[in-house]
Amino acid sequence: MLSENQVVMVRQAIEMTYTGKCTISEYQSFKKENKSTGHREVPVVTDQPCKLSFSKITNTIQGEAAAMVVQTAKVLIAPEIQIKPGSKLTITQNGITTEYKNSGQPAPFNTHQEIVLELFKGWA
């Protein structure tokens, strides 16, 4: 178990690797002027430092001639940031902006959280 001081030092070291910025948006309902309910995209967190990370997983199925390579994306972000299921994450890193949605529960740590992402294809 890390001491509080060690947690702070580890968190600072991890945050030094954050080269991206993340905007988190939610699809929220609102009342229109005509009293009907509409929906709109609302940014709830903007320009939050983060790190977008990729890994490749090779899947092979018995009898197939070629292996299929799947790329997995995940974001590392501060542990206190709340990201609701279905939220859209717009991440800019290395001059490239891509839209993702969180595809699972965050893996929380004292120093950060990791969230597996998938490409955003539109609001459900």
Backbone hydrogen bonds, N-H to C=O, Kabsch-Sander energy under -0.5 kcal/mol:
donor,donor_aa,acceptor,acceptor_aa,energy
7,V,3,S,-2.4
8,V,4,E,-2.0
9,M,5,N,-2.1
10,V,6,Q,-2.8
11,R,7,V,-2.8
12,Q,8,V,-2.3
13,A,9,M,-2.0
14,I,10,V,-2.5
15,E,11,R,-2.9
16,M,12,Q,-1.2
17,T,14,I,-1.8
18,Y,15,E,-1.1
19,T,17,T,-0.9
20,G,50,C,-2.6
21,K,92,T,-2.1
22,C,48,Q,-2.1
23,T,90,T,-2.1
24,I,45,V,-2.4
25,S,23,T,-0.5
25,S,88,K,-3.0
26,E,42,V,-2.5
28,Q,26,E,-0.9
28,Q,40,R,-2.5
30,F,38,G,-2.3
32,K,30,F,-0.5
32,K,36,S,-3.5
35,K,32,K,-2.0
38,G,30,F,-3.1
40,R,28,Q,-2.3
42,V,26,E,-3.1
44,V,24,I,-3.2
45,V,24,I,-1.5
48,Q,22,C,-2.7
50,C,20,G,-1.9
51,K,76,L,-2.0
53,S,51,K,-0.5
53,S,74,K,-3.2
55,S,72,T,-2.3
57,I,70,V,-3.2
59,N,57,I,-0.6
59,N,68,M,-3.4
60,T,58,T,-0.5
64,E,61,I,-2.4
68,M,59,N,-2.8
70,V,57,I,-3.1
70,V,68,M,-0.5
72,T,55,S,-3.4
73,A,117,L,-0.7
74,K,53,S,-2.5
75,V,115,I,-2.2
76,L,51,K,-2.5
77,I,113,Q,-2.0
78,A,49,P,-0.5
81,I,78,A,-1.3
83,I,81,I,-0.6
84,K,82,Q,-0.5
86,G,102,N,-0.6
87,S,84,K,-1.9
88,K,25,S,-2.7
89,L,100,Y,-3.0
90,T,23,T,-2.8
90,T,88,K,-0.5
91,I,89,L,-0.7
91,I,98,T,-2.7
92,T,21,K,-2.5
93,Q,91,I,-0.5
93,Q,96,I,-2.4
96,I,93,Q,-1.7
98,T,91,I,-2.4
100,Y,89,L,-2.8
101,K,118,E,-2.7
102,N,87,S,-1.1
103,S,116,V,-2.5
107,A,114,E,-3.1
109,F,112,H,-2.2
113,Q,77,I,-2.3
114,E,107,A,-1.8
115,I,75,V,-2.0
117,L,73,A,-3.1
118,E,101,K,-2.2
120,F,99,E,-2.1
